[in-house]
Amino acid sequence: MNTAEALIKLLEDDSVKHIFGHPGEQILPFYKALKGSSIEHILTRHEQGAAHAADAYARSSGNYGLCISTAGPGAMNLVMGVTTAFKDSVPLLVITGDNDYSKKDEDIFQNSPINSVFENITIKSFHPSSGKSAIFNLIEALVMLHKYPKGPVHINLSKDVLLEGIDFDDVDLNGIIDSFDHDIFEGIDSNLEIFDEKISSFDDFHELVNIFDDHFIYYGGKLVFRDDFTKNFNSFSKNNASDVDNNINLAIDKFKLSRKPLVVVGNGIVWGKAIDKLSTFVSKTWVPIATTFHSKGIISESDKLNLGIVGLRGTSLANYAYENSDCILVLGAR
């Protein structure tokens, strides 16, 4: 099995169904591996279209989107769509092909500073130097897409790395942890016993994600141990739980007593997979809804309670309601 085939296997195990892209020479090993997989490739006429399509897929599905291109101009054509996703905190996995890693500093055909460009418009940009590091980087990227504040993650895959043979027996969790960017860790020893085990296959990627669920929590921009988090914050939680409950009850009371209530909803409802709950809330309360620009369509535009977008480029009705409401409940927006 080569690296490209192993990467496809990981994506399949993470339930990836669609990839938007446009092929080219340096990414062909990935396309060859993709041919026999369960993942549907959607061919676009231009790489920018692939990035925008993946962005739209993520926004509409609540899952991350995936776009792919070859090196040089192919990668650069993704920039506009990836930038859009970055500014709007939309999760994308961005894969680009590149010339052989051994020739990355040479002045050869279609060589360009791909990672230097993408590191400014993504949460993280990887350029693995070997098949094993490519596996590690993809796993880290997928964990980031599932766990981190939302946004694009980029992996630049050199052609020789994609063709390199990979042995799953050499892949262990300690190696994966060692490969992670340790700026996101908070005093974590990478040689912990909980990670002292081998991965014999990637038949169920979610088993690996579950390991992170069991032992880590993302807090304050860092990955911290759940046990440490519990020890350090239990007293805080106990002391403040009553205050939180009181604040919630106070907000509910104010909302019930208001004469001109308004609910403003944002795209956090989509990422939180709470659209059905929002619909139930609307049907039970009959409170008018205004949406942010990015959550337009979260409830039917024909719904009588949907006042439309509020704020810049908003509807006159939504803005009037916003300005004159005596109690505004904001859900999933910042």
KAKAKA-V472795 format. One record per residue. RES is the residue in one letter. SS is DSSP state (H for helix, E for strand, C for the rest). OMEGA is omega in radians with two decimals (999 if undefined). Layout:
res = <RES/RES>
ss = <SS/SS>
omega = <OMEGA/OMEGA>
This chain:
res = <M/N/T/A/E/A/L/I/K/L/L/E/D/D/S/V/K/H/I/F/G/H/P/G/E/Q/I/L/P/F/Y/K/A/L/K/G/S/S/I/E/H/I/L/T/R/H/E/Q/G/A/A/H/A/A/D/A/Y/A/R/S/S/G/N/Y/G/L/C/I/S/T/A/G/P/G/A/M/N/L/V/M/G/V/T/T/A/F/K/D/S/V/P/L/L/V/I/T/G/D/N/D/Y/S/K/K/D/E/D/I/F/Q/N/S/P/I/N/S/V/F/E/N/I/T/I/K/S/F/H/P/S/S/G/K/S/A/I/F/N/L/I/E/A/L/V/M/L/H/K/Y/P/K/G/P/V/H/I/N/L/S/K/D/V/L/L/E/G/I/D/F/D/D/V/D/L/N/G/I/I/D/S/F/D/H/D/I/F/E/G/I/D/S/N/L/E/I/F/D/E/K/I/S/S/F/D/D/F/H/E/L/V/N/I/F/D/D/H/F/I/Y/Y/G/G/K/L/V/F/R/D/D/F/T/K/N/F/N/S/F/S/K/N/N/A/S/D/V/D/N/N/I/N/L/A/I/D/K/F/K/L/S/R/K/P/L/V/V/V/G/N/G/I/V/W/G/K/A/I/D/K/L/S/T/F/V/S/K/T/W/V/P/I/A/T/T/F/H/S/K/G/I/I/S/E/S/D/K/L/N/L/G/I/V/G/L/R/G/T/S/L/A/N/Y/A/Y/E/N/S/D/C/I/L/V/L/G/A/R>
ss = <C/E/H/H/H/H/H/H/H/H/H/H/H/C/C/C/C/E/E/E/E/C/C/C/H/H/H/H/H/H/H/H/H/H/H/C/C/C/C/E/E/E/E/C/C/C/H/H/H/H/H/H/H/H/H/H/H/H/H/H/H/C/C/C/E/E/E/E/E/C/C/C/H/H/H/H/C/C/H/H/H/H/H/H/H/H/H/C/C/C/C/E/E/E/E/E/E/E/C/C/H/H/H/C/C/C/C/C/C/C/C/C/C/H/H/H/H/H/C/C/C/C/C/E/E/E/C/C/C/C/H/H/H/H/H/H/H/H/H/H/H/H/H/H/H/H/H/C/C/C/C/E/E/E/E/E/E/E/H/H/H/H/H/C/E/C/C/H/H/H/C/E/H/H/H/H/H/H/H/C/C/H/H/H/E/C/C/C/C/C/C/C/H/H/H/C/C/E/C/C/C/C/C/C/H/H/H/H/H/H/H/H/H/H/H/E/E/E/E/C/C/E/E/E/E/H/H/H/H/H/H/H/H/H/H/H/H/H/H/H/H/H/H/H/H/H/H/H/H/H/H/H/H/H/H/H/H/C/C/C/E/E/E/E/E/C/C/H/H/H/H/C/C/C/H/H/H/H/H/H/H/H/H/H/H/C/C/C/E/E/E/C/H/H/H/C/C/C/C/C/C/C/C/C/C/E/E/E/E/C/C/C/C/C/C/H/H/H/H/H/H/H/H/H/C/C/E/E/E/E/E/C/C/C>
omega = <3.08/-3.06/-3.14/3.13/3.12/3.12/3.09/3.13/3.10/-3.14/3.08/-3.11/3.06/3.02/3.04/-3.10/-3.03/3.01/3.11/-3.11/3.12/-3.00/3.07/-2.96/-2.98/-3.11/-3.07/3.09/3.10/3.13/3.11/3.10/-3.13/-3.05/-3.09/-3.07/3.11/-3.10/3.13/3.06/3.13/-3.07/3.05/-3.11/-3.11/-3.08/3.11/3.08/3.12/3.14/3.14/3.12/3.10/3.08/3.14/3.11/-3.14/-3.12/-3.06/-3.06/-3.05/3.06/3.11/3.06/-3.11/3.07/-3.01/3.10/3.03/-3.05/2.99/-3.10/3.10/3.13/-3.11/3.13/3.11/-2.90/-3.08/-3.13/3.13/3.10/3.09/3.13/-3.14/-3.13/-3.09/3.10/3.11/-3.10/3.08/2.90/-3.07/-3.13/3.06/3.01/3.12/3.07/-3.11/-3.11/-3.13/-3.12/-2.99/-3.13/-3.12/3.13/-3.09/-3.05/3.06/3.06/3.14/-3.09/-3.02/-3.09/3.11/3.11/-3.00/3.14/3.12/-3.08/3.10/3.03/-3.13/3.10/-3.10/2.97/-3.07/-3.11/-3.11/3.11/-3.13/3.13/3.07/3.07/-3.14/-3.10/3.12/3.11/3.11/3.13/-3.13/3.07/3.11/-3.12/3.13/-2.92/-2.97/2.89/-2.94/3.10/-3.12/2.98/-3.00/3.01/3.11/-2.99/3.09/-3.05/-3.13/3.08/3.12/-3.10/-3.10/3.08/-3.12/3.13/-3.10/-3.14/3.14/-3.07/3.13/-3.07/3.09/3.12/3.12/3.13/3.13/-3.08/-3.07/3.03/-2.99/3.02/-3.11/-3.12/-3.13/3.08/-3.09/3.04/-3.03/-3.12/3.14/-3.10/-3.09/3.13/-3.08/-3.14/-3.12/2.95/-3.12/3.10/3.09/-3.10/3.11/-3.11/-3.05/3.04/3.11/3.10/3.14/3.08/3.10/3.09/-3.07/-2.94/-3.09/2.96/3.12/-3.05/3.07/3.11/-3.12/2.92/3.13/3.11/3.10/-3.13/3.13/3.13/-3.13/-3.12/-3.04/-2.99/3.12/-3.11/3.10/-3.11/-3.12/-3.09/-3.03/-3.10/-3.13/3.12/3.13/3.12/-3.14/-3.14/3.11/3.14/3.12/3.12/3.12/-3.14/3.14/-3.13/-3.14/-3.06/-3.08/3.13/-3.12/-3.11/3.08/3.04/3.06/-3.08/3.12/-3.04/3.04/3.06/3.12/-3.10/3.09/3.13/-3.07/-3.11/3.13/3.13/3.09/3.13/3.10/3.13/-3.12/-3.09/-3.11/-3.04/-3.08/3.07/-3.14/-3.07/2.94/-3.09/2.96/-3.12/-3.05/-3.14/3.10/-3.14/-3.11/2.90/-3.01/3.11/3.13/3.12/-3.09/-3.13/3.13/-3.11/-3.14/-3.08/3.09/3.11/3.13/-3.09/-3.13/3.11/3.13/-3.13/-3.13/-3.13/3.09/3.13/-3.13/-3.09/-3.03/-3.14/3.08/3.07/-3.12/3.07/-3.10/-3.11/3.04/3.12/3.14/999>
